[in-house]
Amino acid sequence: MGERDCSLQRRHQKILEEARSPALNAEQRKAIGKRVCTALSKINYRNAGTVEFLYEDGEFYFIEMNTRLQVEHPVTEMITGIDMVREQIRLADGAPLSVLQDDIVFNGHAIECRINAESPVNFTPSPGNITDYHPPGGLGVRVDSALYGGYTVQSHYDSLISKLIVHGATRNECLMRLRRCLEEYVIDGIETTIPLHQKIINDPDFVNGDYDIHWLERFVADQGDDAGA
């Protein structure tokens, strides 16, 4: 079902993911897809799974396999139109996949922003009551969240409170739509990482797809230096 680029991480926690990866060409996608399918066929693996690699200078290096759906699976759903949760449940029940490889067509580009209840500057936790909540909407926009006005964000759980997923015909269209959605997204009463996402997607390096697994930590450090100057 294609690849996702999850390079934007802080302390090994993903912040933003996109599909497809701006770093790969068609030949590289075909090669890694074939390698993964061959490996999983040999071990007779069944059901949903995600194989993670590092990519550098045209080579792929295996990290691990997660035998489940990932948090960022919606970007794959957005570009394929396939409900991966439904497929996972069907497989667990003994049914076959409802699609064949030739049925899967990749359409456009999708980006997911993980919205956390944290300071966008120093990432300190920000639990509390949601005083006002208004998610963005429109064509190609998906919000996975349980938030509402009056909801209390607890301090005992993971800080992820919402996933904003946006799809566009091209990466540029997706970015334009995402900028509008982040401007419209209202979560009052606590701090969130929405302002950080706004800075990320407007940075020239990100816009050009010129980033790696260390980029975000450098970017955050530079933002902190600018704020303290």
C-alpha positions in Angstrom: 0.0 0.0 0.0 2.9 2.3 -0.6 5.4 4.1 1.6 5.0 6.9 4.1 7.7 9.4 5.1 8.0 9.8 8.9 11.3 11.6 9.1 10.0 14.5 11.2 10.6 13.3 14.7 11.5 14.6 18.1 13.0 12.2 20.6 12.0 9.4 18.3 8.3 10.6 18.4 6.8 11.3 15.0 5.4 14.8 14.6 4.3 14.9 11.0 4.0 12.2 8.3 3.3 12.3 4.6 2.5 9.9 1.7 4.1 9.5 -0.6 7.7 10.3 0.3 9.2 13.3 -1.5 12.6 11.6 -1.3 11.8 8.6 -3.5 11.3 8.1 -7.2 9.2 5.4 -8.9 12.1 3.0 -9.3 13.0 3.2 -5.6 9.4 2.8 -4.6 9.1 -0.3 -6.7 12.3 -1.8 -5.3 11.4 -1.4 -1.6 7.8 -2.5 -2.2 9.0 -5.7 -3.9 11.5 -6.3 -1.1 8.9 -6.0 1.7 6.3 -8.2 -0.1 8.9 -10.9 -0.7 10.0 -10.9 2.9 6.5 -11.1 4.4 5.5 -13.8 1.9 8.4 -15.9 3.0 7.4 -15.7 6.7 3.7 -16.3 5.8 2.8 -13.0 7.6 -0.9 -12.3 7.7 -2.8 -9.1 8.7 -1.7 -5.5 8.9 1.9 -4.6 9.4 4.4 -1.8 8.8 8.0 -2.3 7.9 10.3 0.6 8.8 13.5 1.6 7.0 16.1 4.3 7.1 16.9 5.6 3.6 20.2 7.2 2.7 22.1 7.7 -0.6 19.8 5.4 -2.5 19.9 2.5 0.0 17.3 1.2 2.4 18.3 -0.1 5.9 15.8 -2.2 7.9 14.9 -0.9 11.4 11.9 -2.9 12.6 8.5 -4.3 11.8 5.4 -3.2 13.6 2.7 -5.9 13.5 -0.2 -3.5 13.5 -1.5 -0.3 12.0 0.5 2.8 12.7 -0.9 6.2 14.0 -0.2 7.6 10.6 -2.2 5.1 8.6 -4.8 7.7 7.6 -2.4 9.2 5.1 -2.3 5.9 3.3 -6.0 5.7 3.4 -6.3 9.1 1.9 -4.1 8.4 -1.1 -5.6 4.9 -1.8 -9.2 5.2 -0.7 -8.9 2.0 1.2 -10.2 1.6 4.8 -7.2 -0.2 6.4 -9.0 -0.8 9.7 -11.8 -2.6 7.8 -9.2 -4.7 5.9 -7.5 -5.6 9.2 -10.7 -6.7 10.8 -11.6 -8.8 7.7 -8.3 -10.6 7.8 -8.5 -11.3 11.5 -11.9 -12.9 10.8 -10.4 -15.2 8.2 -11.6 -13.3 5.1 -9.3 -12.4 2.2 -8.3 -8.9 1.3 -11.0 -7.2 -0.6 -8.5 -5.7 -3.1 -5.7 -7.1 -5.2 -2.4 -5.2 -5.8 -3.6 -4.1 -9.3 -6.7 -2.6 -7.6 -4.6 -0.2 -5.5 -4.2 3.2 -7.2 -2.2 6.0 -5.5 -4.0 9.3 -5.9 -2.4 12.6 -4.9 -0.6 13.5 -1.7 -1.5 13.4 2.0 0.0 14.9 5.1 -0.8 14.2 8.8 -0.1 16.7 11.6 -0.1 15.2 15.1 -1.6 17.8 17.4 -0.3 17.4 20.9 -1.4 19.0 24.2 2.1 20.6 24.6 3.8 23.9 24.5 4.8 24.5 20.8 8.1 26.0 22.1 9.5 23.7 24.8 7.1 20.8 24.6 6.0 20.9 28.3 2.7 19.1 28.8 -0.4 21.3 28.7 -3.4 19.4 30.3 -6.6 21.2 31.1 -10.1 22.1 30.0 -11.0 22.8 26.3 -12.9 26.1 26.5 -13.6 26.3 22.7 -13.2 23.8 19.9 -13.7 24.2 16.2 -12.0 21.7 13.8 -11.4 22.6 10.1 -13.3 20.9 7.4 -13.9 20.8 3.6 -12.8 18.8 0.7 -9.8 16.5 1.4 -9.8 17.3 5.1 -10.0 14.6 7.9 -9.8 15.2 11.7 -9.4 12.1 14.0 -10.1 13.4 17.5 -12.3 13.0 20.5 -12.1 16.6 21.6 -15.1 18.9 22.1 -15.8 22.1 24.0 -15.7 21.3 27.7 -13.5 18.2 27.3 -10.8 17.8 29.9 -7.3 16.7 28.6 -5.8 14.5 31.3 -2.1 14.5 32.4 -2.0 10.8 32.7 -1.9 9.8 29.0 -0.1 10.4 25.8 -0.3 14.0 24.7 -1.7 13.3 21.2 -5.2 14.9 21.2 -5.9 15.1 17.5 -4.7 14.1 14.0 -5.3 16.5 11.2 -5.0 14.7 7.8 -5.2 16.7 4.5 -5.2 15.4 1.0 -4.5 17.2 -2.3 -4.0 16.3 -5.9 -0.3 17.4 -5.6 2.0 18.0 -2.6 1.8 21.7 -3.2 -2.0 21.6 -3.2 -1.9 19.5 -0.1 0.3 22.1 1.7 -1.9 25.0 0.7 -5.0 23.2 2.1 -3.1 22.3 5.2 -2.0 25.9 5.8 -5.7 26.9 5.7 -6.8 24.1 8.0 -4.2 24.9 10.6 -5.3 28.6 10.6 -8.9 27.5 11.1 -8.3 24.9 13.8 -9.4 26.3 17.2 -8.4 24.5 20.4 -8.6 27.0 23.3 -7.9 26.5 27.0 -4.7 24.6 26.6 -1.5 25.0 24.5 -1.1 22.8 21.5 1.6 22.2 18.8 -0.5 23.8 16.1 1.8 26.9 15.9 4.8 24.6 15.5 3.1 22.8 12.5 2.4 26.2 10.9 6.1 27.1 11.1 7.2 23.7 9.8 5.0 23.6 6.7 6.0 27.2 5.8 9.8 26.5 6.1 11.5 26.4 2.6 13.3 23.1 3.5 10.1 21.3 4.2 8.3 22.9 1.3 11.1 21.5 -1.0 11.1 18.1 0.7 14.7 18.7 1.8 14.7 17.2 5.3 15.9 14.2 7.2 15.4 12.5 10.6 17.5 15.2 12.3 15.9 18.2 10.7 13.1 18.8 13.2 15.4 18.9 16.2 17.6 21.4 14.5 14.6 23.4 13.5 13.2 23.4 17.0 16.6 24.4 18.4 16.8 27.3 15.9 13.3 28.5 16.8 14.3 28.5 20.5 17.4 30.5 19.8 15.4 33.0 17.8 12.8 33.4 20.6 15.6 33.9 23.2 17.5 36.5 21.1 
